[in-house]
């Protein structure tokens, strides 16, 4: 399998905008090294025009103390020029294993503007 270097997005909080409605108030990204442990794809057939495409990939990252303390706040991973939802996190110190699902459509960390 291949190597991985990319950003992992964390939620840094949620705010109740209406009664019972919570929205992300901030996202932070951190860069990690790791390995691609499992590569694959799934297509979920649904009663829609287009089927849902998901990857069942497993990335194993070398976790720093921030990742180990905030693994429950991981939202997405930037991998292969796309932003993917993290559907499951397994803690296997000193690593975190991240299971990727479908394309992530939520808020992401602001990117630095190019001149």
C-alpha positions, -999 to +999 in steps of 0.1 A: +000+000+000+010+036-004+020+064+019-002+092+030+005+129+038-025+152+042-048+173+063-073+160+088-102+184+097-114+187+133-145+204+146-136+229+173-171+235+184-208+237+176-233+265+183-271+261+187-284+285+161-321+276+167-337+254+193-324+219+185-303+230+154-266+229+158-240+242+133-202+240+132-186+271+146-151+264+135-129+238+117-092+234+122-069+213+099-037+195+109-012+177+087-002+140+093+019+113+078+006+078+075-001+047+054-029+036+032-039+003+047-070-006+027-081+007-007-115+000-022-148+015-033-184+009-027-215+020-046-247+022-026-277+017-048-306+039-039-339+052-053-322+082-067-309+093-101-273+088-091-260+061-068-239+071-037-202+065-042-181+058-012-146+046-006-140+020+021-104+031+025-085+028+057-057+054+065-034+049+094-019+081+107+009+087+131-010+106+158+003+135+179-011+144+213-037+167+197-050+138+175-051+114+204-070+139+226-095+150+199-101+119+178-138+122+184-139+156+167-124+144+134-147+152+105-128+147+072-095+139+055-081+156+024-069+127+003-064+122-035-075+158-043-108+154-026-123+159+009-137+126+024-159+120+054-143+100+082-169+075+093-149+056+119-118+062+140-099+034+158-073+043+184-042+020+181-015+040+198+006+056+185-016+056+155-052+064+146-069+043+119-094+064+099-121+048+078-132+070+049-168+071+036-183+094+010-174+128-002-175+154+026-199+183+018-197+202+051-177+232+062-139+230+059-111+251+074-104+284+056-076+281+030-050+308+028-058+332-001-033+332-029-020+367-040 
